[in-house]
Amino acid sequence: MLRIGLIREGKIPADNRVALTPAQCKWLTKNFSDIHIFVQPSPHRCYADVEYEQAGVEITDDLSGCNIILGIKEIPINQLIKQKTYLFFSHTKKQQPYNRALMQEMVRKEITLIDYECLAHKDGQRIIGFGFFAGIVGAHNGIMAYGKRTGAFSLNRVFHVKDYRELLHTYFGLKLPPIKIAVTGSGRVAHGILEIMNLMDIQEVEPEEYLKKQFDYPVYVHLKGADLYRHSGSNSYNRDHFHAAPAEYICLFKKYCSETDLLMNGVYWASEIPSLFNWGDLKAPDFRISTIADITDDKNGSIPCNLGDATIEDPIYGVDKKTGKKTIPYAQDSIDIMAVGNLPNELPRDASRYFGEQLIKYILNDIRIGGSPIIEDATILYKGKVTNNFRYLKEYAAVN
């Protein structure tokens, strides 16, 4: 019998997303007689406790009898149960210092950790995540911020609507000025951004057109890896080599800075990958970008003027282009930054439904029947010991 527990999110502020919706729980228990699901009560979850009860799910604080425990964000140390298997976004694979104590406690408690972020197909493409809805909300917020800066149009906040379907109706009659938008990235985040570009009737143009022409209608250019990076020696781009040796590459985005009003950043970033531009570019007189939606949201990362997270309630801040200091948004001589780490929480029911579908399709049945190479490759800890795939984390996880 596979007993699955859905935790009450304990990280503050509490996340309102969930790994499985009530309808998905009902489907699983109906189609698999050996699956039983338990849900901890929560006042913050986007699906109410009564919705799970109506789906036939047992509501209980006690998950000690579960084989598998599912969460979303990091689980508070004092809530970890010994010798259980957990699936959540642990944010430990990059040896994040703020989560080292969490990793060490999981070692002490002999926990098996399967990290959602590490679940991937053979080519490295991640299997599950919330990136698509991060792209949708981030693109909306970026357009909203540009409208507020220019006064050309007005958009309401995403979290004011019930769901994605209702959000679509808010775009009816929206007419954007002849704005030029650069979209970076090729994963789920970028796909979400492109969804909003199409819904708002923003036309795609090729890079050559974008750089040479001005338009009397809104346009965007979609820049993927080969458009953004070149090997410093061979002047070529190879995706696998780029991810293996990013320091050998240079970034080509600088030429777009003088032709772009709004940057929607959905590109993957790690510490050795060159940023899209630098502080010197920001100070140049022909730097045209006034608004950046940094949806992948790496502080001082691919967007060097990302000075850290804003919040869903107050998602935009300004950065003075001369001093590099944070300012109020929409100020003169500043650039507006939208950088929020939990964007999908503005559409939590839709994001949770999408996430749960991927979890059911690719992961849960493999767990039920005993595992798979995909799950094995995403297992950071097995019964409290760092696995071979993540042996570089041994010192980080070591318990004194």
BAPADO-333437 format. One line per field, with one value per residue (C-alpha): residue number from 1; residue in one letter; x, y, z. Coordinates in pm, 1 decimal. Example, Ala and Ser with C-alpha at 12.3 -4.5 7.8 and 13.67 -1.06 7.14 Angstrom:
# BAPADO-333437
k <- [1/2]
r <- [A/S]
x <- [1230.0/1367.0]
y <- [-450.0/-106.0]
z <- [780.0/714.0]
***
This chain:
# BAPADO-333437
k <- [1/2/3/4/5/6/7/8/9/10/11/12/13/14/15/16/17/18/19/20/21/22/23/24/25/26/27/28/29/30/31/32/33/34/35/36/37/38/39/40/41/42/43/44/45/46/47/48/49/50/51/52/53/54/55/56/57/58/59/60/61/62/63/64/65/66/67/68/69/70/71/72/73/74/75/76/77/78/79/80/81/82/83/84/85/86/87/88/89/90/91/92/93/94/95/96/97/98/99/100/101/102/103/104/105/106/107/108/109/110/111/112/113/114/115/116/117/118/119/120/121/122/123/124/125/126/127/128/129/130/131/132/133/134/135/136/137/138/139/140/141/142/143/144/145/146/147/148/149/150/151/152/153/154/155/156/157/158/159/160/161/162/163/164/165/166/167/168/169/170/171/172/173/174/175/176/177/178/179/180/181/182/183/184/185/186/187/188/189/190/191/192/193/194/195/196/197/198/199/200/201/202/203/204/205/206/207/208/209/210/211/212/213/214/215/216/217/218/219/220/221/222/223/224/225/226/227/228/229/230/231/232/233/234/235/236/237/238/239/240/241/242/243/244/245/246/247/248/249/250/251/252/253/254/255/256/257/258/259/260/261/262/263/264/265/266/267/268/269/270/271/272/273/274/275/276/277/278/279/280/281/282/283/284/285/286/287/288/289/290/291/292/293/294/295/296/297/298/299/300/301/302/303/304/305/306/307/308/309/310/311/312/313/314/315/316/317/318/319/320/321/322/323/324/325/326/327/328/329/330/331/332/333/334/335/336/337/338/339/340/341/342/343/344/345/346/347/348/349/350/351/352/353/354/355/356/357/358/359/360/361/362/363/364/365/366/367/368/369/370/371/372/373/374/375/376/377/378/379/380/381/382/383/384/385/386/387/388/389/390/391/392/393/394/395/396/397/398/399/400]
r <- [M/L/R/I/G/L/I/R/E/G/K/I/P/A/D/N/R/V/A/L/T/P/A/Q/C/K/W/L/T/K/N/F/S/D/I/H/I/F/V/Q/P/S/P/H/R/C/Y/A/D/V/E/Y/E/Q/A/G/V/E/I/T/D/D/L/S/G/C/N/I/I/L/G/I/K/E/I/P/I/N/Q/L/I/K/Q/K/T/Y/L/F/F/S/H/T/K/K/Q/Q/P/Y/N/R/A/L/M/Q/E/M/V/R/K/E/I/T/L/I/D/Y/E/C/L/A/H/K/D/G/Q/R/I/I/G/F/G/F/F/A/G/I/V/G/A/H/N/G/I/M/A/Y/G/K/R/T/G/A/F/S/L/N/R/V/F/H/V/K/D/Y/R/E/L/L/H/T/Y/F/G/L/K/L/P/P/I/K/I/A/V/T/G/S/G/R/V/A/H/G/I/L/E/I/M/N/L/M/D/I/Q/E/V/E/P/E/E/Y/L/K/K/Q/F/D/Y/P/V/Y/V/H/L/K/G/A/D/L/Y/R/H/S/G/S/N/S/Y/N/R/D/H/F/H/A/A/P/A/E/Y/I/C/L/F/K/K/Y/C/S/E/T/D/L/L/M/N/G/V/Y/W/A/S/E/I/P/S/L/F/N/W/G/D/L/K/A/P/D/F/R/I/S/T/I/A/D/I/T/D/D/K/N/G/S/I/P/C/N/L/G/D/A/T/I/E/D/P/I/Y/G/V/D/K/K/T/G/K/K/T/I/P/Y/A/Q/D/S/I/D/I/M/A/V/G/N/L/P/N/E/L/P/R/D/A/S/R/Y/F/G/E/Q/L/I/K/Y/I/L/N/D/I/R/I/G/G/S/P/I/I/E/D/A/T/I/L/Y/K/G/K/V/T/N/N/F/R/Y/L/K/E/Y/A/A/V/N]
x <- [0.0/135.6/30.4/82.1/73.3/25.5/180.6/51.9/313.3/516.4/761.6/672.4/510.2/299.1/279.3/-74.4/7.8/-23.8/128.1/-207.1/-551.5/-865.0/-972.7/-631.0/-641.8/-984.8/-859.4/-556.5/-752.7/-1020.3/-774.0/-519.7/-659.2/-317.4/-295.9/-428.9/-391.9/-387.3/-391.4/-293.6/-549.5/-440.6/-599.7/-366.1/-393.7/-563.4/-793.7/-996.3/-996.5/-1362.8/-1277.8/-1044.0/-1305.4/-1561.9/-1310.3/-1291.6/-951.7/-880.6/-785.0/-537.8/-243.5/-69.0/134.4/354.4/192.1/273.7/542.1/572.0/525.9/470.7/528.5/612.9/862.2/1127.2/987.1/1067.8/1324.1/1099.6/830.9/1048.7/951.7/1228.2/1299.2/1038.4/1065.0/1001.1/942.2/969.2/1181.1/1465.9/1688.1/2000.6/2152.6/2355.6/2471.9/2253.9/2389.7/2047.0/1927.0/2235.0/2073.0/1772.7/1999.0/2190.3/1868.3/1748.1/2075.6/2026.6/1672.6/1774.4/1536.1/1516.9/1494.2/1369.8/1395.9/1140.5/1404.0/1619.9/1351.5/1456.7/1440.2/1757.9/1840.3/1824.2/1479.8/1302.5/988.5/778.4/771.3/570.6/771.8/488.7/268.3/565.0/608.8/242.1/227.7/571.7/493.2/163.3/340.1/609.1/350.7/161.3/476.4/552.7/198.2/235.4/571.4/447.3/83.0/-11.6/-247.8/-352.7/-363.4/-495.0/-312.4/-333.2/-426.3/-744.0/-892.9/-1016.1/-817.6/-639.9/-963.8/-1084.1/-745.4/-792.1/-1106.3/-909.3/-714.8/-1020.8/-994.3/-638.1/-441.0/-68.1/156.3/435.1/654.3/955.8/994.3/1285.0/1197.1/1485.5/1489.0/1347.5/1198.5/864.6/909.9/963.1/660.6/447.8/580.8/504.0/150.8/93.0/259.5/11.9/-290.0/-206.9/-160.4/205.7/368.3/687.8/968.6/1305.6/1621.4/1750.1/1421.9/1407.0/1753.0/1709.0/1346.5/1098.0/733.3/399.4/257.1/384.6/645.8/867.1/1177.7/1237.1/1605.1/1715.9/2057.5/2206.0/2085.7/2237.1/2572.4/2881.0/3194.1/3477.5/3712.9/3507.5/3231.5/2975.8/2709.1/2654.3/2390.1/2555.9/2899.7/2755.8/2604.9/2926.2/3161.5/2961.3/3263.6/3402.4/3110.0/3031.3/2684.4/2546.8/2252.5/2423.0/2319.9/1953.2/1977.7/1941.8/1640.1/1435.7/1175.9/1082.5/1291.9/1116.2/1392.0/1327.2/1681.1/1851.7/2138.8/2420.9/2718.8/2960.0/2709.8/2771.4/2500.6/2288.9/2451.7/2664.2/2639.4/2837.5/2582.4/2304.4/2469.2/2518.7/2312.8/2162.1/2044.6/1672.6/1529.7/1306.3/1137.6/1268.6/1057.3/1326.4/1107.4/1383.5/1478.7/1844.6/1977.4/2276.1/2247.4/2162.8/2013.5/2287.8/2048.3/1824.1/1886.1/1674.0/1316.5/1014.3/678.2/350.6/184.8/451.7/629.0/808.9/1103.5/1331.3/1708.4/1893.4/2099.8/2380.3/2420.9/2288.7/2078.5/1720.7/1459.4/1085.3/946.7/879.9/1129.4/1325.7/1674.8/1582.4/1493.7/1196.5/1257.0/991.1/1160.7/935.1/1028.9/678.4/492.8/275.9/109.1/-94.0/-264.4/-228.4/-517.6/-414.7/-46.4/-120.5/-338.5/-66.0/201.6/-6.1/-72.5/301.3/358.0/94.2/201.4/575.7/654.2/394.2/325.2/698.6/722.5/424.7/586.9/927.5/1117.3/1284.6/1613.9/1449.8/1361.3/1698.1/1878.3/1672.4/1731.8/1972.5/1957.4/1877.6/1802.3/2009.4/2312.8/2415.8/2376.2/2650.5/2494.4/2521.2/2848.1/2969.4/2719.4/2885.9/3070.5/2763.1/2547.8/2799.6/2673.7/2916.2]
y <- [0.0/342.4/599.0/952.5/1251.6/1613.2/1848.3/2178.5/2420.3/2544.5/2787.9/3150.2/3311.3/3000.4/2881.1/2830.9/2573.5/2197.7/1894.7/1721.2/1877.4/1717.3/1592.3/1435.7/1265.3/1125.3/998.4/828.0/645.5/544.7/401.8/248.7/39.4/34.3/415.7/597.0/974.2/1183.5/1564.3/1786.7/2062.5/2409.3/2754.7/2880.8/2615.5/2724.3/2422.2/2419.9/2122.0/2061.2/2016.7/1731.3/1581.4/1592.2/1408.1/1129.5/1226.8/1186.2/1509.7/1451.8/1618.2/1283.2/1176.7/932.9/636.5/765.1/617.5/928.7/1287.9/1561.0/1932.2/2234.7/2461.2/2372.1/2193.2/2344.2/2135.9/2068.3/1921.7/1655.5/1297.5/1040.5/783.2/910.7/974.8/1339.7/1512.0/1892.2/2177.6/2163.5/2431.3/2244.9/2118.1/2439.6/2414.1/2708.1/2817.8/2914.4/2552.2/2372.3/2316.8/2160.6/1921.9/1828.4/1759.0/1530.4/1342.9/1310.5/1183.1/931.6/1085.6/1001.7/1323.1/1328.2/1684.7/1797.7/2022.0/1719.5/1509.7/1523.2/1340.9/1192.5/1513.5/1716.9/1868.7/1905.6/1697.2/1892.4/2246.6/2565.9/2751.4/2786.1/2976.4/3175.0/3286.7/3379.7/3582.8/3736.4/3847.0/3998.8/4184.4/4309.5/4450.6/4596.8/4770.7/4916.4/5052.5/5217.2/5371.0/5515.5/5579.7/5429.8/5163.0/4993.2/4630.2/4488.9/4232.0/3861.0/3751.0/3959.9/3701.0/3354.7/3159.0/3165.1/3152.3/3469.5/3633.6/3592.8/3805.8/4096.9/4127.9/4194.2/4544.0/4596.3/4798.4/4824.3/5098.0/5012.1/4855.5/4634.4/4332.4/4088.7/3741.2/3517.5/3144.9/2824.1/2632.4/2638.0/2994.8/3117.3/2919.3/3096.8/3435.5/3353.4/3254.8/3608.9/3762.7/3579.2/3653.8/4025.3/4013.6/4110.4/4010.0/3805.5/3933.2/3785.7/3913.7/4088.4/4279.0/4363.3/4517.2/4718.1/4832.8/5030.6/4926.0/5101.3/4802.6/4595.9/4329.5/4080.5/3883.2/3538.7/3481.2/3126.1/2993.1/3011.2/3372.8/3475.9/3300.1/3223.9/3029.3/3278.2/3062.4/2885.8/3147.7/2862.9/2744.1/2391.1/2349.4/2057.9/2218.0/2550.6/2393.9/2201.5/2498.7/2825.0/3034.9/2977.9/3165.1/3531.3/3687.3/3858.0/4037.8/4377.9/4473.8/4437.9/4686.2/4987.5/4838.5/4703.4/4873.0/4572.5/4264.4/3940.7/3721.2/3347.2/3224.4/2962.5/3100.7/2956.9/3131.1/3088.2/3188.1/3544.4/3796.8/3948.8/4288.8/4462.9/4773.8/4972.5/4893.7/5010.9/5353.3/5391.5/5673.4/5436.1/5179.3/5181.1/4917.4/5076.9/4768.2/4418.4/4122.0/3889.4/3582.7/3331.4/3570.1/3513.8/3791.7/3958.5/3684.0/3705.2/4044.9/4220.7/4488.6/4227.8/4338.4/4063.1/3949.9/4173.2/4035.1/3940.2/4230.3/4480.6/4321.3/4618.5/4822.1/5070.1/5069.6/5397.3/5350.8/5577.2/5461.5/5104.0/5165.8/5046.6/5320.5/5356.6/5224.2/5441.5/5709.4/5917.0/5783.3/5442.1/5105.1/4907.4/4549.0/4281.1/4001.9/3771.5/3417.8/3271.9/3410.0/3097.8/3171.5/3435.8/3154.1/2875.7/2650.6/2640.0/2601.7/2318.4/2138.0/2153.2/2043.0/1748.4/1629.0/1600.9/1432.7/1168.8/1116.0/1076.0/1008.7/867.3/542.1/471.6/525.1/294.4/10.1/48.6/329.4/423.5/568.4/914.0/891.9/743.4/1029.8/1286.4/1126.1/1353.1/1158.6/791.2/705.2/1001.4/936.5/1151.7/952.2/908.2/1154.3/1428.0/1329.2/1689.1/1771.5/1547.1/1824.8/2050.6/1774.7/1658.0/1659.0/1782.7]
z <- [0.0/-99.3/159.0/28.6/261.1/151.4/403.1/530.6/395.4/691.9/536.6/611.1/422.7/363.1/4.0/-124.1/-392.5/-352.2/-522.8/-587.7/-625.8/-477.2/-821.2/-878.6/-539.3/-623.7/-960.3/-805.1/-534.9/-785.4/-1036.6/-796.3/-512.3/-342.6/-305.4/0.1/38.9/358.0/369.2/659.2/721.9/606.8/615.6/340.9/69.2/-256.1/-226.8/94.5/330.8/250.5/-118.4/-26.5/204.1/-76.0/-294.6/-35.3/105.6/476.4/657.2/939.2/1110.0/1151.5/846.8/1038.3/864.0/513.5/286.3/70.2/183.8/-76.2/-25.7/-235.3/-55.9/203.2/507.0/847.1/1031.2/1329.5/1102.2/938.9/1025.6/1069.1/798.2/553.2/179.3/90.8/-241.3/-244.0/-377.9/-126.3/-287.4/-178.9/-506.0/-546.2/-183.4/-85.3/253.5/388.0/355.1/485.5/826.9/652.6/462.4/778.2/967.9/688.9/721.8/1097.2/1051.0/782.6/531.0/161.8/-41.5/-400.7/-529.0/-789.7/-945.3/-1024.8/-1194.9/-1559.4/-1891.6/-2038.8/-2225.4/-1904.3/-1964.8/-1631.9/-1596.1/-1349.4/-1221.5/-1205.7/-1470.3/-1723.4/-1479.0/-1351.7/-1712.2/-1745.9/-1424.9/-1475.1/-1830.7/-1715.1/-1434.5/-1671.9/-1912.4/-1616.0/-1490.0/-1832.2/-1849.8/-1511.1/-1603.0/-1933.7/-1843.0/-2180.7/-2044.9/-1722.2/-1609.6/-1282.0/-1070.5/-1156.1/-804.9/-826.0/-1064.2/-971.7/-1228.8/-1562.5/-1759.7/-1590.9/-1651.9/-2027.3/-2016.4/-1868.1/-2195.4/-2412.5/-2561.5/-2438.5/-2693.7/-2635.6/-2775.6/-3026.7/-2761.4/-2838.6/-2607.4/-2581.9/-2450.0/-2340.3/-2270.7/-2416.3/-2120.8/-1945.5/-1822.3/-2178.6/-2297.6/-2038.1/-2150.2/-2513.7/-2415.6/-2287.5/-2593.7/-2815.5/-2595.9/-2604.3/-2983.2/-2968.3/-3298.4/-3318.2/-3540.6/-3627.8/-3453.5/-3767.3/-3811.1/-3442.7/-3446.2/-3766.0/-3771.5/-3568.8/-3571.8/-3527.0/-3337.6/-3041.6/-3125.8/-2949.9/-3036.2/-2886.6/-2803.9/-2725.8/-2633.0/-2982.5/-3015.6/-2682.8/-2647.3/-2857.2/-2768.9/-2729.0/-2935.3/-3203.0/-3232.0/-3224.4/-2981.7/-2854.8/-2585.0/-2404.2/-2411.5/-2300.1/-1988.2/-1922.0/-1970.6/-1963.2/-1867.4/-2218.5/-2373.2/-2424.6/-2421.5/-2732.6/-2573.2/-2546.4/-2901.7/-2801.3/-2512.6/-2742.1/-2923.3/-2631.7/-2412.2/-2198.8/-2121.7/-2022.6/-1882.2/-1874.2/-1937.6/-1720.9/-1516.3/-1305.5/-1148.3/-1442.7/-1713.7/-1836.1/-1751.0/-2029.1/-1974.1/-1711.4/-1495.9/-1747.6/-2019.9/-1786.9/-1762.8/-2138.4/-2299.2/-2559.7/-2299.9/-2385.5/-2152.6/-1891.6/-1747.2/-1672.9/-1569.8/-1431.3/-1410.3/-1342.7/-1061.4/-975.2/-751.9/-926.1/-1188.9/-1559.8/-1473.6/-1270.8/-1143.4/-980.8/-621.7/-468.1/-429.8/-426.1/-311.5/-475.7/-296.2/-409.1/-707.6/-864.8/-741.9/-910.6/-950.4/-1002.5/-1319.4/-1194.7/-835.5/-858.2/-547.3/-500.1/-542.5/-563.2/-894.0/-1199.1/-1094.1/-1343.7/-1428.7/-1289.2/-1434.5/-1303.8/-1188.9/-1140.9/-943.2/-741.7/-637.0/-603.4/-906.7/-960.8/-626.0/-809.7/-1006.6/-749.2/-851.8/-1217.5/-1129.9/-883.9/-1136.9/-1400.8/-1153.5/-1028.9/-1382.7/-1449.4/-1111.9/-1186.4/-1546.3/-1490.6/-1124.5/-887.9/-1071.4/-1093.5/-717.7/-670.9/-866.0/-701.4/-869.4/-1198.3/-1326.7/-1334.5/-966.3/-876.0/-1052.8/-858.3/-517.3/-330.5/-2.9/45.9/407.7/519.7/298.8/2.1/-319.4/-575.8/-821.7/-559.8/-391.9/-431.4/-152.2/108.0/287.4/266.0/418.7/678.4/1034.3/1298.6]
***
